[in-house]
Amino acid sequence: MTDNQGDIENVLGELKLGDDVYKKVVSVFEEEIDKGLGKRTNPDATIKMFPTYVRSLPNGTENGDFLALDLGGTNFRVLNIHLEGKEVDMKSKIYVVPPDVMTGTGTELFDHIADCIEKFMSENDLLGNSRKIPLGFTFSFPLKQEGLNKARLVTWTKGFTSSGVEGEDVVQLLHEAIQRKGNLNVECVAVINDTVGALMSCAHDDQNCHIGLIIGTGSNTCYMEKLNRVELWDGDNEQPQQVIINTECGAFGDNGCIDFLRTNFDEDIDAESLNPGKQKYEKMISGMYMGEIARRYIEKLASKKLLFKGEISETLKTPNKFYTKYISEIEDKENTEESNFQKTRQVLDEIGIDNVTLEDCRIVQHVCQLVSSRSAYLVSSGIACLINRINRSEVTVAVDGSVYRYHPKFQDLMVEKISQLINNGLKFKLMLSNDGSGKGAALVAAVAWRLKHQGGN
């Protein structure tokens, strides 16, 4: 870079964290996990470590038809998954939740869901089935899980306000709506979140899969933990002596334990967010915030006349207008000096900055690389902690989410950093999970059904 390199690095240097810092994150993450799992320490823990009641992975003997219901927003899906050993045949349909149903009564909402299940089953010749069809329910709202098929809605989010649902068991409400239909031979045997679904979806193909990670708009992890480490456990102590834990680790750092690596921009973004003081780790790593972190550094460099000759467009001044997808475009492997940084120029043109120099393009790409690397390395610190904790010779990590899928270098960055942070002798691989909230939910239902009817693990 130019004569201004020192000044530029003075602004950006705080994004470059040394190996010792990431090693410290691994050990602090471990301490916070233990607090979350401890009965005495859990009430004050920021990582809540919810037991999911999912105890077993698919073993390839699951057979038959299973349904999945994926409700997480204004659209929801119904899926039919037919399993024959490792073979999976999947059909699905998307249905809309109309605004008046989102804001009406809970009875109206669950009756609408039951109507859509009936339509779907009719179209797929599943009505009149003598065998009860097990259903897995991905319910992507805050839940307090009380059993594999019992979970209470803590609070509505995403524009839903249906009355009479908060504090109630959503599985019971679904079953009551199914009973009102009278002709649906369906039983909801499991309710899960999308992170557990990602893990189960990959575990059907790879028995070493013991960790699930979502890194998209938000971020979360889950993993298979030994029961004797879960003081919160209130289920039975039969085999297998394990349970998948939903960490809800986006809240890591809410108690100040990672303040040693947070920047002024991290603090500002948190303070100006819809939930100040909450999900601090997520705000440093996830797709909802990466673009905004980059925007603030780019604006600061421009304000110091180290970029764009000091010219700042209105869009660049506006929070949340430098989208995370821009980072993926700017870091595309084809976007190089040889291509005249064409993609960088397109992005800058979209935010009202033209007449940029090659040097401007280099600096903007450098900012994006630093923001992405920090995100990937912080995610990797959490995953390395879990790999060390599980302590199996080989572990597969199921990964889904828009950042992982669409950022051209995120996977490579994660592999590089996890390799440096895990204990000697351990091996891992990252595996893209397909349709955790659909296929994964059906697989949780399939495993629950197998255990219920065949016994064994």
Summary of the structure (lengths in Angstrom):
residues: 457
radius of gyration: 23.5
end to end distance: 59.1
largest distance: 77.2
contacts: 1558
relative contact order: 0.17
helix: 46%
strand: 20%
